Amino acid sequence: MMQTTLDVRGMSCGHCEQAVKGALEALNGVTGVEVHLNTGKVDVTYDEAQVNIQTMREAVEEQGYNVVI
């Protein structure tokens, strides 16, 4: 398992947190998501054989948030 931290801009409430978390958890290979609203950081645990950071970024951006690389 791998772990990465995404820097997500635009999250401000519980709904934002759930939208981002849900989008990431729906991806095959993502096994854990922890959203930190106060810092805008999202810790993701995943299987690199099934999903990559670009796919995670696209899933978050489809929810209307920006991922800073």
Beta strands, then each sheet from edge to edge (+ up, - down):
strand 1: 2-9
strand 2: 30-36
strand 3: 41-46
strand 4: 66-68
sheet 1: 2+ 3- 1+ 4-
end
